[in-house]
Amino acid sequence: MKFYPDDPAVLHELGVINYLNREYQNALAFFQRALIKVEAIDQVDLLPYWEPLFNNMGHVCRKLKYIEIYELAQKKEHVFI
């Protein structure tokens, strides 16, 4: 992050790396930082370029919710996954 710490593409890729390492909270933090930078650009013609960011944010949120449900299931036997 030494060279381009505010580049949304770099932040997005760091999020992907964290996702692949199953560090979902870190991945979400990088995706959120990238989104803030993308929103600051405010150019509608660039939005299709950032569709993978939204897709990846959805995947990481799904994983985080799954983890929460799994942890709940371990505490309560009657919860089905």
C-alpha positions in Angstrom: 0.0 0.0 0.0 3.0 2.2 -0.1 2.6 3.4 -3.6 -1.2 4.0 -4.2 -3.0 3.8 -0.9 -6.0 5.7 -2.2 -6.4 4.0 -5.5 -9.8 2.2 -5.5 -8.5 -0.5 -7.8 -5.7 -1.3 -5.4 -8.0 -1.3 -2.5 -10.4 -3.7 -4.4 -7.6 -6.1 -5.2 -6.4 -6.1 -1.5 -10.0 -7.0 -0.6 -9.9 -9.9 -3.1 -6.7 -11.1 -1.6 -8.1 -11.0 1.9 -11.3 -12.7 0.7 -9.2 -15.5 -0.8 -7.4 -15.8 2.5 -10.7 -16.1 4.3 -10.1 -12.9 6.1 -13.6 -11.6 5.5 -13.7 -8.7 7.9 -10.5 -7.3 6.4 -11.8 -7.9 2.9 -15.0 -6.0 3.7 -13.0 -3.1 5.1 -10.9 -2.8 1.9 -14.0 -3.1 -0.3 -15.7 -0.4 1.7 -12.7 1.9 1.4 -12.7 1.3 -2.4 -16.4 2.1 -2.6 -15.9 5.4 -0.8 -13.2 6.3 -3.4 -15.3 5.2 -6.3 -18.3 7.2 -5.0 -15.9 10.3 -4.8 -15.1 9.9 -8.5 -18.8 10.5 -9.3 -18.7 9.5 -13.0 -21.6 7.5 -14.2 -19.7 6.1 -17.2 -17.2 4.4 -14.9 -19.9 2.5 -12.9 -19.8 -0.7 -15.1 -16.1 -0.9 -14.4 -16.8 -1.2 -10.7 -19.5 -3.9 -10.9 -17.0 -6.6 -9.7 -16.5 -4.5 -6.5 -20.2 -4.7 -5.7 -20.3 -8.4 -6.6 -17.3 -9.1 -4.3 -18.8 -7.0 -1.5 -21.9 -9.2 -1.8 -19.9 -12.4 -1.6 -18.0 -11.3 1.5 -21.2 -10.2 3.2 -22.7 -13.6 2.4 -19.7 -15.3 3.9 -19.8 -13.1 7.0 -23.5 -13.9 7.5 -22.8 -17.6 7.0 -20.1 -17.5 9.6 -22.5 -15.8 12.1 -25.2 -18.4 11.4 -22.6 -21.2 11.8 -21.4 -19.9 15.1 -25.0 -19.6 16.3 -25.7 -23.1 15.2 -22.8 -24.4 17.2 -24.3 -22.7 20.3 -27.8 -23.8 19.7 -28.5 -27.3 18.4 -31.9 -26.6 17.1 -30.8 -24.0 14.6 -30.5 -25.4 11.1 -27.9 -24.2 8.5 
